[in-house]
Amino acid sequence: MTLLTLVTGASAGIREAAIAARIDPVQRTAVILEGLPEGKDILAPDAAAANLFIIRIAPGCMHCTGNLVMRVTLNRMLRERPQRMYVSVANTEHLDLLRQFLQTEPYDSLLTLSDDLACVNDK
């Protein structure tokens, strides 16, 4: 089972920094980032690591887009057999519905959802 954490926050940069701070280099980790980087791509230096797989997807509610992008991206990432996965979510309007989607077949037997990681701007 892959442990999955939904990472929320208003800023893509803050979400990426929070994920970068939690990456364990010995664990196979998959990261799905919603949206474009804000300036410097924080995770880019770690992407060269053999145990880190990163995919960026266009911003938009992952639930409202019919879950197609999320389903294809998740399936691609799960083929890498990560131990840990982070999904950076820009739009939290339907976060509960996204969680429900992640708990349906086949994901219910592949993923264990952890508590969400809510990032705040500390300025």
C-alpha positions in Angstrom: 0.0 0.0 0.0 1.2 3.5 -0.8 0.7 6.1 1.8 -0.9 9.2 0.2 -1.1 12.7 1.6 -3.1 15.5 0.1 -1.2 18.8 0.4 -3.3 22.0 0.4 -2.5 25.7 0.5 -3.0 28.8 -1.5 0.5 28.9 -2.9 2.1 26.3 -5.1 5.5 27.3 -3.8 4.5 26.7 -0.2 2.9 23.3 -1.0 6.1 22.2 -2.9 8.4 23.4 0.0 6.3 21.4 2.5 6.6 18.3 0.3 10.3 18.8 -0.2 10.8 19.0 3.5 9.2 15.6 4.0 10.8 13.6 1.3 12.8 10.7 2.5 15.5 9.9 0.0 15.5 6.2 0.7 11.7 5.9 0.1 10.2 5.6 -3.4 8.2 8.8 -3.5 5.7 10.0 -6.1 4.5 13.6 -6.3 1.6 15.0 -8.3 1.8 18.7 -8.5 -1.2 20.7 -9.6 -0.3 23.9 -11.4 2.9 25.6 -12.6 5.9 26.3 -10.3 6.1 29.8 -8.9 9.5 30.9 -10.0 12.1 28.3 -9.0 11.0 24.7 -9.2 11.6 23.6 -5.6 11.5 19.9 -6.3 13.6 19.9 -9.5 17.0 19.2 -7.7 15.4 16.2 -6.0 13.9 14.9 -9.2 17.3 13.5 -10.3 17.1 11.1 -7.4 16.2 7.5 -8.4 13.5 7.3 -5.8 11.5 10.4 -6.7 8.9 10.6 -9.5 7.2 14.0 -10.2 4.4 14.8 -12.5 2.8 18.2 -13.0 -0.8 18.5 -14.1 -2.8 21.6 -15.2 -4.7 23.4 -12.4 -8.4 22.7 -12.0 -10.6 20.9 -9.6 -9.5 17.3 -9.8 -13.0 16.2 -8.9 -14.9 18.4 -11.4 -12.8 17.4 -14.4 -14.4 13.9 -14.1 -11.3 12.5 -12.4 -9.9 11.6 -15.8 -6.7 13.5 -15.4 -6.3 12.3 -11.8 -7.1 8.7 -12.7 -4.6 8.6 -15.6 -1.9 10.3 -13.5 -2.4 8.1 -10.5 -2.3 4.9 -12.6 1.0 6.1 -14.2 2.5 6.9 -10.8 1.3 3.7 -9.1 3.1 1.6 -11.8 6.3 2.9 -10.2 5.3 1.3 -6.9 5.9 4.2 -4.6 5.9 3.8 -0.9 4.9 7.4 -0.4 2.8 9.8 -2.5 2.0 13.4 -2.2 -0.7 15.2 -4.2 -0.5 19.0 -4.2 -4.0 20.4 -4.6 -4.7 24.0 -5.5 -8.5 24.0 -5.3 -9.9 22.6 -2.1 -13.5 23.3 -2.8 -14.3 19.5 -3.4 -11.5 18.0 -1.3 -13.9 15.6 0.5 -15.1 14.3 -2.9 -11.5 13.9 -4.0 -10.8 11.9 -0.8 -13.9 9.7 -1.6 -12.6 9.1 -5.1 -9.3 7.9 -3.7 -11.1 5.4 -1.5 -13.0 3.7 -4.4 -11.8 0.7 -6.4 -9.1 0.1 -7.4 -7.4 2.8 -5.2 -8.9 1.5 -2.0 -6.6 -1.5 -2.3 -3.6 0.5 -3.4 -3.6 3.6 -1.3 -3.7 4.5 2.4 -4.8 8.1 3.0 -3.1 10.0 5.7 -4.2 13.2 7.3 -4.1 16.2 4.9 -1.1 18.5 5.1 -2.5 22.1 5.2 0.2 24.6 4.3 -0.2 28.2 5.4 1.7 31.3 4.3 3.7 32.3 7.4 4.3 35.9 6.2 
